[in-house]
Amino acid sequence: MMQCGMNFVKNVLRPITSEKDNIKVRCDLQHKGIRPHLWLTANLIQAGRMLKLVADYVLLANEFESFSVVIKNVKTPLGHVLTMA
């Protein structure tokens, strides 16, 4: 059962907290020619620098707090456990 909980954390919570969203991933997307809305963009203020725009699926701190309260208060059937690591 613990493995199921860890899979939930890895596959759902980390992307929405921007933990898996780094510059290397963005460069890979651009190199593959997919998801152009997530590509790095030129910084108009600092020449030679790139900007990583926040993805639509990433929650802000207050949004994540609300989400975690909901998850914490979820009622599951007997014998099922939902844990957050």
PDB file with SEQRES, HELIX, SHEET and CRYST1 records, atoms N, CA, C and O in Angstrom:
SEQRES   1 A   85  MET MET GLN CYS GLY MET ASN PHE VAL LYS ASN VAL LEU          
SEQRES   2 A   85  ARG PRO ILE THR SER GLU LYS ASP ASN ILE LYS VAL ARG          
SEQRES   3 A   85  CYS ASP LEU GLN HIS LYS GLY ILE ARG PRO HIS LEU TRP          
SEQRES   4 A   85  LEU THR ALA ASN LEU ILE GLN ALA GLY ARG MET LEU LYS          
SEQRES   5 A   85  LEU VAL ALA ASP TYR VAL LEU LEU ALA ASN GLU PHE GLU          
SEQRES   6 A   85  SER PHE SER VAL VAL ILE LYS ASN VAL LYS THR PRO LEU          
SEQRES   7 A   85  GLY HIS VAL LEU THR MET ALA                                  
HELIX    1 AA1 MET A    2  PHE A    8  1                                   7    
HELIX    2 AA2 VAL A    9  LEU A   13  3                                   5    
HELIX    3 AA3 ARG A   14  ILE A   16  1                                   3    
HELIX    4 AA4 ILE A   23  LYS A   32  1                                  10    
HELIX    5 AA5 PRO A   36  LEU A   38  5                                   3    
HELIX    6 AA6 ALA A   61  LYS A   72  1                                  12    
SHEET    1 AA1 2 THR A  41  ALA A  42  0                                        
SHEET    2 AA1 2 MET A  50  LEU A  51 -1                                        
CRYST1    1.000    1.000    1.000  90.00  90.00  90.00 P 1           1          
ATOM      1  N   MET A   1       0.830  -1.206   0.000  1.00  0.00           N  
ATOM      2  CA  MET A   1       0.000   0.000   0.000  1.00  0.00           C  
ATOM      3  C   MET A   1       0.866   1.258   0.000  1.00  0.00           C  
ATOM      4  O   MET A   1       0.484   2.279  -0.572  1.00  0.00           O  
ATOM      5  N   MET A   2       2.018   1.182   0.636  1.00  0.00           N  
ATOM      6  CA  MET A   2       2.905   2.340   0.696  1.00  0.00           C  
ATOM      7  C   MET A   2       3.354   2.757  -0.697  1.00  0.00           C  
ATOM      8  O   MET A   2       3.453   3.948  -0.991  1.00  0.00           O  
ATOM      9  N   GLN A   3       3.627   1.769  -1.561  1.00  0.00           N  
ATOM     10  CA  GLN A   3       4.056   2.067  -2.930  1.00  0.00           C  
ATOM     11  C   GLN A   3       2.992   2.868  -3.668  1.00  0.00           C  
ATOM     12  O   GLN A   3       3.319   3.781  -4.427  1.00  0.00           O  
ATOM     13  N   CYS A   4       1.732   2.539  -3.455  1.00  0.00           N  
ATOM     14  CA  CYS A   4       0.637   3.270  -4.107  1.00  0.00           C  
ATOM     15  C   CYS A   4       0.644   4.733  -3.668  1.00  0.00           C  
ATOM     16  O   CYS A   4       0.447   5.632  -4.486  1.00  0.00           O  
ATOM     17  N   GLY A   5       0.868   4.968  -2.380  1.00  0.00           N  
ATOM     18  CA  GLY A   5       0.917   6.334  -1.870  1.00  0.00           C  
ATOM     19  C   GLY A   5       2.084   7.112  -2.447  1.00  0.00           C  
ATOM     20  O   GLY A   5       1.947   8.293  -2.768  1.00  0.00           O  
ATOM     21  N   MET A   6       3.224   6.464  -2.581  1.00  0.00           N  
ATOM     22  CA  MET A   6       4.393   7.134  -3.151  1.00  0.00           C  
ATOM     23  C   MET A   6       4.178   7.439  -4.626  1.00  0.00           C  
ATOM     24  O   MET A   6       4.596   8.495  -5.101  1.00  0.00           O  
ATOM     25  N   ASN A   7       3.532   6.531  -5.363  1.00  0.00           N  
ATOM     26  CA  ASN A   7       3.235   6.789  -6.771  1.00  0.00           C  
ATOM     27  C   ASN A   7       2.328   8.003  -6.915  1.00  0.00           C  
ATOM     28  O   ASN A   7       2.504   8.803  -7.834  1.00  0.00           O  
ATOM     29  N   PHE A   8       1.360   8.148  -6.015  1.00  0.00           N  
ATOM     30  CA  PHE A   8       0.465   9.304  -6.042  1.00  0.00           C  
ATOM     31  C   PHE A   8       1.262  10.586  -5.860  1.00  0.00           C  
ATOM     32  O   PHE A   8       1.067  11.563  -6.583  1.00  0.00           O  
ATOM     33  N   VAL A   9       2.159  10.567  -4.888  1.00  0.00           N  
ATOM     34  CA  VAL A   9       2.967  11.752  -4.611  1.00  0.00           C  
ATOM     35  C   VAL A   9       3.845  12.092  -5.807  1.00  0.00           C  
ATOM     36  O   VAL A   9       3.902  13.248  -6.226  1.00  0.00           O  
ATOM     37  N   LYS A  10       4.531  11.095  -6.360  1.00  0.00           N  
ATOM     38  CA  LYS A  10       5.446  11.334  -7.468  1.00  0.00           C  
ATOM     39  C   LYS A  10       4.726  11.799  -8.724  1.00  0.00           C  
ATOM     40  O   LYS A  10       5.199  12.707  -9.407  1.00  0.00           O  
ATOM     41  N   ASN A  11       3.604  11.197  -9.033  1.00  0.00           N  
ATOM     42  CA  ASN A  11       2.939  11.458 -10.302  1.00  0.00           C  
ATOM     43  C   ASN A  11       1.944  12.600 -10.281  1.00  0.00           C  
ATOM     44  O   ASN A  11       1.623  13.145 -11.337  1.00  0.00           O  
ATOM     45  N   VAL A  12       1.447  12.979  -9.124  1.00  0.00           N  
ATOM     46  CA  VAL A  12       0.441  14.045  -9.065  1.00  0.00           C  
ATOM     47  C   VAL A  12       0.954  15.272  -8.325  1.00  0.00           C  
ATOM     48  O   VAL A  12       0.879  16.384  -8.848  1.00  0.00           O  
ATOM     49  N   LEU A  13       1.464  15.092  -7.142  1.00  0.00           N  
ATOM     50  CA  LEU A  13       1.812  16.254  -6.327  1.00  0.00           C  
ATOM     51  C   LEU A  13       3.079  16.964  -6.788  1.00  0.00           C  
ATOM     52  O   LEU A  13       3.119  18.194  -6.779  1.00  0.00           O  
ATOM     53  N   ARG A  14       4.105  16.239  -7.186  1.00  0.00           N  
ATOM     54  CA  ARG A  14       5.338  16.910  -7.583  1.00  0.00           C  
ATOM     55  C   ARG A  14       5.175  17.798  -8.814  1.00  0.00           C  
ATOM     56  O   ARG A  14       5.679  18.921  -8.806  1.00  0.00           O  
ATOM     57  N   PRO A  15       4.494  17.352  -9.872  1.00  0.00           N  
ATOM     58  CA  PRO A  15       4.334  18.265 -11.016  1.00  0.00           C  
ATOM     59  C   PRO A  15       3.532  19.529 -10.691  1.00  0.00           C  
ATOM     60  O   PRO A  15       3.860  20.609 -11.184  1.00  0.00           O  
ATOM     61  N   ILE A  16       2.484  19.407  -9.868  1.00  0.00           N  
ATOM     62  CA  ILE A  16       1.675  20.599  -9.597  1.00  0.00           C  
ATOM     63  C   ILE A  16       2.349  21.542  -8.627  1.00  0.00           C  
ATOM     64  O   ILE A  16       1.893  22.673  -8.456  1.00  0.00           O  
ATOM     65  N   THR A  17       3.434  21.106  -7.980  1.00  0.00           N  
ATOM     66  CA  THR A  17       4.190  22.006  -7.120  1.00  0.00           C  
ATOM     67  C   THR A  17       5.437  22.513  -7.827  1.00  0.00           C  
ATOM     68  O   THR A  17       6.264  23.187  -7.213  1.00  0.00           O  
ATOM     69  N   SER A  18       5.581  22.205  -9.081  1.00  0.00           N  
ATOM     70  CA  SER A  18       6.679  22.656  -9.924  1.00  0.00           C  
ATOM     71  C   SER A  18       8.004  21.992  -9.572  1.00  0.00           C  
ATOM     72  O   SER A  18       9.057  22.458 -10.007  1.00  0.00           O  
ATOM     73  N   GLU A  19       7.975  20.915  -8.796  1.00  0.00           N  
ATOM     74  CA  GLU A  19       9.214  20.245  -8.399  1.00  0.00           C  
ATOM     75  C   GLU A  19       9.881  19.545  -9.573  1.00  0.00           C  
ATOM     76  O   GLU A  19      11.109  19.491  -9.638  1.00  0.00           O  
ATOM     77  N   LYS A  20       9.095  19.008 -10.501  1.00  0.00           N  
ATOM     78  CA  LYS A  20       9.661  18.309 -11.656  1.00  0.00           C  
ATOM     79  C   LYS A  20       9.856  19.233 -12.845  1.00  0.00           C  
ATOM     80  O   LYS A  20      10.357  18.798 -13.882  1.00  0.00           O  
ATOM     81  N   ASP A  21       9.482  20.474 -12.724  1.00  0.00           N  
ATOM     82  CA  ASP A  21       9.515  21.413 -13.830  1.00  0.00           C  
ATOM     83  C   ASP A  21      10.793  22.243 -13.749  1.00  0.00           C  
ATOM     84  O   ASP A  21      10.836  23.253 -13.047  1.00  0.00           O  
ATOM     85  N   ASN A  22      11.836  21.819 -14.467  1.00  0.00           N  
ATOM     86  CA  ASN A  22      13.092  22.554 -14.411  1.00  0.00           C  
ATOM     87  C   ASN A  22      13.533  22.972 -15.816  1.00  0.00           C  
ATOM     88  O   ASN A  22      12.872  22.649 -16.804  1.00  0.00           O  
ATOM     89  N   ILE A  23      14.632  23.679 -15.894  1.00  0.00           N  
ATOM     90  CA  ILE A  23      15.110  24.228 -17.166  1.00  0.00           C  
ATOM     91  C   ILE A  23      15.471  23.116 -18.151  1.00  0.00           C  
ATOM     92  O   ILE A  23      15.213  23.234 -19.349  1.00  0.00           O  
ATOM     93  N   LYS A  24      16.068  22.036 -17.644  1.00  0.00           N  
ATOM     94  CA  LYS A  24      16.435  20.930 -18.521  1.00  0.00           C  
ATOM     95  C   LYS A  24      15.204  20.326 -19.192  1.00  0.00           C  
ATOM     96  O   LYS A  24      15.236  20.011 -20.382  1.00  0.00           O  
ATOM     97  N   VAL A  25      14.131  20.165 -18.440  1.00  0.00           N  
ATOM     98  CA  VAL A  25      12.885  19.627 -18.994  1.00  0.00           C  
ATOM     99  C   VAL A  25      12.339  20.564 -20.063  1.00  0.00           C  
ATOM    100  O   VAL A  25      11.897  20.115 -21.120  1.00  0.00           O  
ATOM    101  N   ARG A  26      12.370  21.869 -19.789  1.00  0.00           N  
ATOM    102  CA  ARG A  26      11.869  22.843 -20.765  1.00  0.00           C  
ATOM    103  C   ARG A  26      12.692  22.823 -22.046  1.00  0.00           C  
ATOM    104  O   ARG A  26      12.134  22.926 -23.138  1.00  0.00           O  
ATOM    105  N   CYS A  27      14.008  22.693 -21.927  1.00  0.00           N  
ATOM    106  CA  CYS A  27      14.871  22.618 -23.109  1.00  0.00           C  
ATOM    107  C   CYS A  27      14.577  21.358 -23.913  1.00  0.00           C  
ATOM    108  O   CYS A  27      14.582  21.387 -25.144  1.00  0.00           O  
ATOM    109  N   ASP A  28      14.322  20.252 -23.219  1.00  0.00           N  
ATOM    110  CA  ASP A  28      13.978  19.002 -23.903  1.00  0.00           C  
ATOM    111  C   ASP A  28      12.685  19.146 -24.700  1.00  0.00           C  
ATOM    112  O   ASP A  28      12.583  18.651 -25.822  1.00  0.00           O  
ATOM    113  N   LEU A  29      11.703  19.821 -24.120  1.00  0.00           N  
ATOM    114  CA  LEU A  29      10.441  20.040 -24.827  1.00  0.00           C  
ATOM    115  C   LEU A  29      10.666  20.839 -26.105  1.00  0.00           C  
ATOM    116  O   LEU A  29      10.107  20.521 -27.155  1.00  0.00           O  
ATOM    117  N   GLN A  30      11.485  21.871 -26.006  1.00  0.00           N  
ATOM    118  CA  GLN A  30      11.769  22.706 -27.172  1.00  0.00           C  
ATOM    119  C   GLN A  30      12.555  21.923 -28.225  1.00  0.00           C  
ATOM    120  O   GLN A  30      12.294  22.048 -29.422  1.00  0.00           O  
ATOM    121  N   HIS A  31      13.508  21.124 -27.778  1.00  0.00           N  
ATOM    122  CA  HIS A  31      14.309  20.315 -28.705  1.00  0.00           C  
ATOM    123  C   HIS A  31      13.430  19.310 -29.457  1.00  0.00           C  
ATOM    124  O   HIS A  31      13.646  19.048 -30.640  1.00  0.00           O  
ATOM    125  N   LYS A  32      12.440  18.753 -28.759  1.00  0.00           N  
ATOM    126  CA  LYS A  32      11.526  17.780 -29.387  1.00  0.00           C  
ATOM    127  C   LYS A  32      10.430  18.460 -30.196  1.00  0.00           C  
ATOM    128  O   LYS A  32       9.724  17.799 -30.959  1.00  0.00           O  
ATOM    129  N   GLY A  33      10.281  19.770 -30.040  1.00  0.00           N  
ATOM    130  CA  GLY A  33       9.276  20.514 -30.791  1.00  0.00           C  
ATOM    131  C   GLY A  33       7.858  20.310 -30.288  1.00  0.00           C  
ATOM    132  O   GLY A  33       6.904  20.431 -31.057  1.00  0.00           O  
ATOM    133  N   ILE A  34       7.711  20.002 -29.007  1.00  0.00           N  
ATOM    134  CA  ILE A  34       6.377  19.781 -28.438  1.00  0.00           C  
ATOM    135  C   ILE A  34       6.079  20.804 -27.348  1.00  0.00           C  
ATOM    136  O   ILE A  34       6.990  21.352 -26.729  1.00  0.00           O  
ATOM    137  N   ARG A  35       4.816  21.048 -27.126  1.00  0.00           N  
ATOM    138  CA  ARG A  35       4.317  21.965 -26.098  1.00  0.00           C  
ATOM    139  C   ARG A  35       5.004  23.332 -26.119  1.00  0.00           C  
ATOM    140  O   ARG A  35       5.655  23.713 -25.146  1.00  0.00           O  
ATOM    141  N   PRO A  36       4.864  24.064 -27.214  1.00  0.00           N  
ATOM    142  CA  PRO A  36       5.568  25.356 -27.323  1.00  0.00           C  
ATOM    143  C   PRO A  36       5.185  26.363 -26.240  1.00  0.00           C  
ATOM    144  O   PRO A  36       5.959  27.281 -25.965  1.00  0.00           O  
ATOM    145  N   HIS A  37       4.025  26.219 -25.626  1.00  0.00           N  
ATOM    146  CA  HIS A  37       3.646  27.152 -24.560  1.00  0.00           C  
ATOM    147  C   HIS A  37       4.505  26.968 -23.302  1.00  0.00           C  
ATOM    148  O   HIS A  37       4.457  27.805 -22.400  1.00  0.00           O  
ATOM    149  N   LEU A  38       5.294  25.880 -23.230  1.00  0.00           N  
ATOM    150  CA  LEU A  38       6.162  25.641 -22.077  1.00  0.00           C  
ATOM    151  C   LEU A  38       7.639  25.903 -22.376  1.00  0.00           C  
ATOM    152  O   LEU A  38       8.483  25.705 -21.502  1.00  0.00           O  
ATOM    153  N   TRP A  39       7.961  26.336 -23.573  1.00  0.00           N  
ATOM    154  CA  TRP A  39       9.356  26.593 -23.937  1.00  0.00           C  
ATOM    155  C   TRP A  39       9.887  27.801 -23.181  1.00  0.00           C  
ATOM    156  O   TRP A  39       9.120  28.661 -22.747  1.00  0.00           O  
ATOM    157  N   LEU A  40      11.201  27.857 -23.027  1.00  0.00           N  
ATOM    158  CA  LEU A  40      11.849  29.025 -22.433  1.00  0.00           C  
ATOM    159  C   LEU A  40      11.701  30.198 -23.395  1.00  0.00           C  
ATOM    160  O   LEU A  40      11.726  30.012 -24.612  1.00  0.00           O  
ATOM    161  N   THR A  41      11.550  31.392 -22.859  1.00  0.00           N  
ATOM    162  CA  THR A  41      11.421  32.582 -23.696  1.00  0.00           C  
ATOM    163  C   THR A  41      12.533  33.572 -23.362  1.00  0.00           C  
ATOM    164  O   THR A  41      13.090  33.551 -22.264  1.00  0.00           O  
ATOM    165  N   ALA A  42      12.841  34.419 -24.304  1.00  0.00           N  
ATOM    166  CA  ALA A  42      13.910  35.406 -24.112  1.00  0.00           C  
ATOM    167  C   ALA A  42      13.487  36.438 -23.068  1.00  0.00           C  
ATOM    168  O   ALA A  42      12.339  36.882 -23.051  1.00  0.00           O  
ATOM    169  N   ASN A  43      14.410  36.807 -22.214  1.00  0.00           N  
ATOM    170  CA  ASN A  43      14.183  37.823 -21.202  1.00  0.00           C  
ATOM    171  C   ASN A  43      14.468  39.185 -21.838  1.00  0.00           C  
ATOM    172  O   ASN A  43      15.598  39.456 -22.245  1.00  0.00           O  
ATOM    173  N   LEU A  44      13.463  40.027 -21.924  1.00  0.00           N  
ATOM    174  CA  LEU A  44      13.625  41.326 -22.559  1.00  0.00           C  
ATOM    175  C   LEU A  44      14.357  42.325 -21.663  1.00  0.00           C  
ATOM    176  O   LEU A  44      14.892  43.319 -22.154  1.00  0.00           O  
ATOM    177  N   ILE A  45      14.384  42.071 -20.364  1.00  0.00           N  
ATOM    178  CA  ILE A  45      15.029  42.981 -19.426  1.00  0.00           C  
ATOM    179  C   ILE A  45      16.528  42.683 -19.315  1.00  0.00           C  
ATOM    180  O   ILE A  45      17.350  43.598 -19.296  1.00  0.00           O  
ATOM    181  N   GLN A  46      16.870  41.399 -19.243  1.00  0.00           N  
ATOM    182  CA  GLN A  46      18.282  41.004 -19.129  1.00  0.00           C  
ATOM    183  C   GLN A  46      18.670  40.235 -20.393  1.00  0.00           C  
ATOM    184  O   GLN A  46      18.287  39.078 -20.562  1.00  0.00           O  
ATOM    185  N   ALA A  47      19.409  40.865 -21.251  1.00  0.00           N  
ATOM    186  CA  ALA A  47      19.806  40.238 -22.516  1.00  0.00           C  
ATOM    187  C   ALA A  47      20.637  38.984 -22.250  1.00  0.00           C  
ATOM    188  O   ALA A  47      21.464  38.953 -21.338  1.00  0.00           O  
ATOM    189  N   GLY A  48      20.407  37.973 -23.047  1.00  0.00           N  
ATOM    190  CA  GLY A  48      21.146  36.732 -22.912  1.00  0.00           C  
ATOM    191  C   GLY A  48      20.580  35.780 -21.870  1.00  0.00           C  
ATOM    192  O   GLY A  48      21.096  34.674 -21.711  1.00  0.00           O  
ATOM    193  N   ARG A  49      19.544  36.177 -21.164  1.00  0.00           N  
ATOM    194  CA  ARG A  49      18.913  35.329 -20.140  1.00  0.00           C  
ATOM    195  C   ARG A  49      17.587  34.822 -20.673  1.00  0.00           C  
ATOM    196  O   ARG A  49      16.981  35.434 -21.553  1.00  0.00           O  
ATOM    197  N   MET A  50      17.148  33.706 -20.136  1.00  0.00           N  
ATOM    198  CA  MET A  50      15.885  33.109 -20.559  1.00  0.00           C  
ATOM    199  C   MET A  50      14.903  33.105 -19.389  1.00  0.00           C  
ATOM    200  O   MET A  50      15.308  33.089 -18.227  1.00  0.00           O  
ATOM    201  N   LEU A  51      13.616  33.120 -19.706  1.00  0.00           N  
ATOM    202  CA  LEU A  51      12.569  33.058 -18.690  1.00  0.00           C  
ATOM    203  C   LEU A  51      11.857  31.716 -18.771  1.00  0.00           C  
ATOM    204  O   LEU A  51      11.589  31.205 -19.859  1.00  0.00           O  
ATOM    205  N   LYS A  52      11.556  31.161 -17.620  1.00  0.00           N  
ATOM    206  CA  LYS A  52      10.756  29.944 -17.542  1.00  0.00           C  
ATOM    207  C   LYS A  52       9.398  30.362 -16.989  1.00  0.00           C  
ATOM    208  O   LYS A  52       9.256  30.586 -15.787  1.00  0.00           O  
ATOM    209  N   LEU A  53       8.414  30.465 -17.855  1.00  0.00           N  
ATOM    210  CA  LEU A  53       7.091  30.879 -17.438  1.00  0.00           C  
ATOM    211  C   LEU A  53       6.435  29.778 -16.605  1.00  0.00           C  
ATOM    212  O   LEU A  53       6.705  28.596 -16.815  1.00  0.00           O  
ATOM    213  N   VAL A  54       5.589  30.159 -15.675  1.00  0.00           N  
ATOM    214  CA  VAL A  54       4.897  29.189 -14.831  1.00  0.00           C  
ATOM    215  C   VAL A  54       3.883  28.432 -15.683  1.00  0.00           C  
ATOM    216  O   VAL A  54       3.092  29.035 -16.408  1.00  0.00           O  
ATOM    217  N   ALA A  55       3.918  27.116 -15.586  1.00  0.00           N  
ATOM    218  CA  ALA A  55       2.985  26.283 -16.334  1.00  0.00           C  
ATOM    219  C   ALA A  55       1.576  26.417 -15.753  1.00  0.00           C  
ATOM    220  O   ALA A  55       1.414  26.713 -14.569  1.00  0.00           O  
ATOM    221  N   ASP A  56       0.571  26.201 -16.583  1.00  0.00           N  
ATOM    222  CA  ASP A  56      -0.818  26.345 -16.151  1.00  0.00           C  
ATOM    223  C   ASP A  56      -1.205  25.370 -15.042  1.00  0.00           C  
ATOM    224  O   ASP A  56      -2.076  25.669 -14.225  1.00  0.00           O  
ATOM    225  N   TYR A  57      -0.564  24.212 -15.012  1.00  0.00           N  
ATOM    226  CA  TYR A  57      -0.938  23.179 -14.047  1.00  0.00           C  
ATOM    227  C   TYR A  57      -0.254  23.348 -12.682  1.00  0.00           C  
ATOM    228  O   TYR A  57      -0.561  22.592 -11.760  1.00  0.00           O  
ATOM    229  N   VAL A  58       0.640  24.292 -12.528  1.00  0.00           N  
ATOM    230  CA  VAL A  58       1.353  24.488 -11.262  1.00  0.00           C  
ATOM    231  C   VAL A  58       0.490  25.331 -10.321  1.00  0.00           C  
ATOM    232  O   VAL A  58      -0.016  26.387 -10.698  1.00  0.00           O  
ATOM    233  N   LEU A  59       0.337  24.843  -9.099  1.00  0.00           N  
ATOM    234  CA  LEU A  59      -0.459  25.555  -8.105  1.00  0.00           C  
ATOM    235  C   LEU A  59       0.398  26.584  -7.370  1.00  0.00           C  
ATOM    236  O   LEU A  59       1.565  26.337  -7.070  1.00  0.00           O  
ATOM    237  N   LEU A  60      -0.192  27.725  -7.090  1.00  0.00           N  
ATOM    238  CA  LEU A  60       0.458  28.723  -6.251  1.00  0.00           C  
ATOM    239  C   LEU A  60       0.427  28.230  -4.807  1.00  0.00           C  
ATOM    240  O   LEU A  60      -0.288  27.277  -4.496  1.00  0.00           O  
ATOM    241  N   ALA A  61       1.184  28.861  -3.932  1.00  0.00           N  
ATOM    242  CA  ALA A  61       1.291  28.408  -2.540  1.00  0.00           C  
ATOM    243  C   ALA A  61      -0.066  28.330  -1.851  1.00  0.00           C  
ATOM    244  O   ALA A  61      -0.365  27.344  -1.177  1.00  0.00           O  
ATOM    245  N   ASN A  62      -0.887  29.364  -2.016  1.00  0.00           N  
ATOM    246  CA  ASN A  62      -2.197  29.359  -1.353  1.00  0.00           C  
ATOM    247  C   ASN A  62      -3.138  28.320  -1.971  1.00  0.00           C  
ATOM    248  O   ASN A  62      -3.962  27.738  -1.266  1.00  0.00           O  
ATOM    249  N   GLU A  63      -3.021  28.084  -3.282  1.00  0.00           N  
ATOM    250  CA  GLU A  63      -3.828  27.058  -3.940  1.00  0.00           C  
ATOM    251  C   GLU A  63      -3.419  25.666  -3.469  1.00  0.00           C  
ATOM    252  O   GLU A  63      -4.269  24.805  -3.243  1.00  0.00           O  
ATOM    253  N   PHE A  64      -2.119  25.453  -3.325  1.00  0.00           N  
ATOM    254  CA  PHE A  64      -1.644  24.151  -2.846  1.00  0.00           C  
ATOM    255  C   PHE A  64      -2.075  23.918  -1.406  1.00  0.00           C  
ATOM    256  O   PHE A  64      -2.405  22.791  -1.037  1.00  0.00           O  
ATOM    257  N   GLU A  65      -2.079  24.954  -0.595  1.00  0.00           N  
ATOM    258  CA  GLU A  65      -2.531  24.824   0.797  1.00  0.00           C  
ATOM    259  C   GLU A  65      -3.993  24.377   0.840  1.00  0.00           C  
ATOM    260  O   GLU A  65      -4.348  23.489   1.615  1.00  0.00           O  
ATOM    261  N   SER A  66      -4.838  24.989   0.010  1.00  0.00           N  
ATOM    262  CA  SER A  66      -6.249  24.585  -0.057  1.00  0.00           C  
ATOM    263  C   SER A  66      -6.386  23.145  -0.536  1.00  0.00           C  
ATOM    264  O   SER A  66      -7.193  22.382  -0.003  1.00  0.00           O  
ATOM    265  N   PHE A  67      -5.599  22.777  -1.538  1.00  0.00           N  
ATOM    266  CA  PHE A  67      -5.630  21.424  -2.074  1.00  0.00           C  
ATOM    267  C   PHE A  67      -5.209  20.415  -1.010  1.00  0.00           C  
ATOM    268  O   PHE A  67      -5.834  19.363  -0.878  1.00  0.00           O  
ATOM    269  N   SER A  68      -4.165  20.721  -0.255  1.00  0.00           N  
ATOM    270  CA  SER A  68      -3.691  19.778   0.759  1.00  0.00           C  
ATOM    271  C   SER A  68      -4.698  19.627   1.896  1.00  0.00           C  
ATOM    272  O   SER A  68      -4.804  18.546   2.475  1.00  0.00           O  
ATOM    273  N   VAL A  69      -5.438  20.679   2.229  1.00  0.00           N  
ATOM    274  CA  VAL A  69      -6.490  20.570   3.246  1.00  0.00           C  
ATOM    275  C   VAL A  69      -7.581  19.618   2.769  1.00  0.00           C  
ATOM    276  O   VAL A  69      -8.075  18.798   3.543  1.00  0.00           O  
ATOM    277  N   VAL A  70      -7.952  19.725   1.507  1.00  0.00           N  
ATOM    278  CA  VAL A  70      -8.974  18.828   0.946  1.00  0.00           C  
ATOM    279  C   VAL A  70      -8.489  17.383   0.990  1.00  0.00           C  
ATOM    280  O   VAL A  70      -9.226  16.495   1.419  1.00  0.00           O  
ATOM    281  N   ILE A  71      -7.255  17.142   0.550  1.00  0.00           N  
ATOM    282  CA  ILE A  71      -6.708  15.786   0.548  1.00  0.00           C  
ATOM    283  C   ILE A  71      -6.613  15.233   1.967  1.00  0.00           C  
ATOM    284  O   ILE A  71      -6.895  14.059   2.205  1.00  0.00           O  
ATOM    285  N   LYS A  72      -6.215  16.084   2.902  1.00  0.00           N  
ATOM    286  CA  LYS A  72      -6.085  15.643   4.292  1.00  0.00           C  
ATOM    287  C   LYS A  72      -7.431  15.226   4.875  1.00  0.00           C  
ATOM    288  O   LYS A  72      -7.487  14.326   5.713  1.00  0.00           O  
ATOM    289  N   ASN A  73      -8.507  15.861   4.447  1.00  0.00           N  
ATOM    290  CA  ASN A  73      -9.828  15.596   5.004  1.00  0.00           C  
ATOM    291  C   ASN A  73     -10.661  14.603   4.194  1.00  0.00           C  
ATOM    292  O   ASN A  73     -11.846  14.420   4.475  1.00  0.00           O  
ATOM    293  N   VAL A  74     -10.062  13.967   3.200  1.00  0.00           N  
ATOM    294  CA  VAL A  74     -10.788  12.989   2.390  1.00  0.00           C  
ATOM    295  C   VAL A  74     -11.146  11.785   3.253  1.00  0.00           C  
ATOM    296  O   VAL A  74     -10.301  11.255   3.974  1.00  0.00           O  
ATOM    297  N   LYS A  75     -12.379  11.364   3.175  1.00  0.00           N  
ATOM    298  CA  LYS A  75     -12.841  10.176   3.890  1.00  0.00           C  
ATOM    299  C   LYS A  75     -12.780   9.004   2.919  1.00  0.00           C  
ATOM    300  O   LYS A  75     -13.397   9.033   1.855  1.00  0.00           O  
ATOM    301  N   THR A  76     -12.027   7.971   3.297  1.00  0.00           N  
ATOM    302  CA  THR A  76     -11.888   6.796   2.447  1.00  0.00           C  
ATOM    303  C   THR A  76     -12.593   5.609   3.081  1.00  0.00           C  
ATOM    304  O   THR A  76     -12.806   5.599   4.293  1.00  0.00           O  
ATOM    305  N   PRO A  77     -12.963   4.599   2.282  1.00  0.00           N  
ATOM    306  CA  PRO A  77     -13.585   3.404   2.839  1.00  0.00           C  
ATOM    307  C   PRO A  77     -12.649   2.714   3.831  1.00  0.00           C  
ATOM    308  O   PRO A  77     -11.434   2.901   3.774  1.00  0.00           O  
ATOM    309  N   LEU A  78     -13.211   1.924   4.731  1.00  0.00           N  
ATOM    310  CA  LEU A  78     -12.408   1.193   5.714  1.00  0.00           C  
ATOM    311  C   LEU A  78     -11.375   0.319   4.994  1.00  0.00           C  
ATOM    312  O   LEU A  78     -11.681  -0.329   3.994  1.00  0.00           O  
ATOM    313  N   GLY A  79     -10.178   0.314   5.510  1.00  0.00           N  
ATOM    314  CA  GLY A  79      -9.130  -0.505   4.933  1.00  0.00           C  
ATOM    315  C   GLY A  79      -8.306   0.205   3.886  1.00  0.00           C  
ATOM    316  O   GLY A  79      -7.312  -0.349   3.415  1.00  0.00           O  
ATOM    317  N   HIS A  80      -8.679   1.401   3.507  1.00  0.00           N  
ATOM    318  CA  HIS A  80      -7.925   2.184   2.532  1.00  0.00           C  
ATOM    319  C   HIS A  80      -7.303   3.378   3.230  1.00  0.00           C  
ATOM    320  O   HIS A  80      -7.931   4.009   4.080  1.00  0.00           O  
ATOM    321  N   VAL A  81      -6.089   3.679   2.874  1.00  0.00           N  
ATOM    322  CA  VAL A  81      -5.374   4.768   3.520  1.00  0.00           C  
ATOM    323  C   VAL A  81      -4.847   5.698   2.443  1.00  0.00           C  
ATOM    324  O   VAL A  81      -4.338   5.240   1.420  1.00  0.00           O  
ATOM    325  N   LEU A  82      -4.964   6.991   2.661  1.00  0.00           N  
ATOM    326  CA  LEU A  82      -4.390   7.990   1.761  1.00  0.00           C  
ATOM    327  C   LEU A  82      -3.418   8.805   2.589  1.00  0.00           C  
ATOM    328  O   LEU A  82      -3.821   9.563   3.471  1.00  0.00           O  
ATOM    329  N   THR A  83      -2.124   8.643   2.300  1.00  0.00           N  
ATOM    330  CA  THR A  83      -1.109   9.364   3.058  1.00  0.00           C  
ATOM    331  C   THR A  83      -0.384  10.320   2.157  1.00  0.00           C  
ATOM    332  O   THR A  83      -0.287  10.094   0.951  1.00  0.00           O  
ATOM    333  N   MET A  84       0.123  11.378   2.723  1.00  0.00           N  
ATOM    334  CA  MET A  84       0.940  12.332   1.971  1.00  0.00           C  
ATOM    335  C   MET A  84       2.330  12.277   2.543  1.00  0.00           C  
ATOM    336  O   MET A  84       2.534  12.487   3.739  1.00  0.00           O  
ATOM    337  N   ALA A  85       3.319  11.984   1.657  1.00  0.00           N  
ATOM    338  CA  ALA A  85       4.709  11.892   2.109  1.00  0.00           C  
ATOM    339  C   ALA A  85       5.374  13.237   2.055  1.00  0.00           C  
ATOM    340  O   ALA A  85       6.550  13.359   2.398  1.00  0.00           O  
TER     341      ALA A  85                                                      
END                                                                             
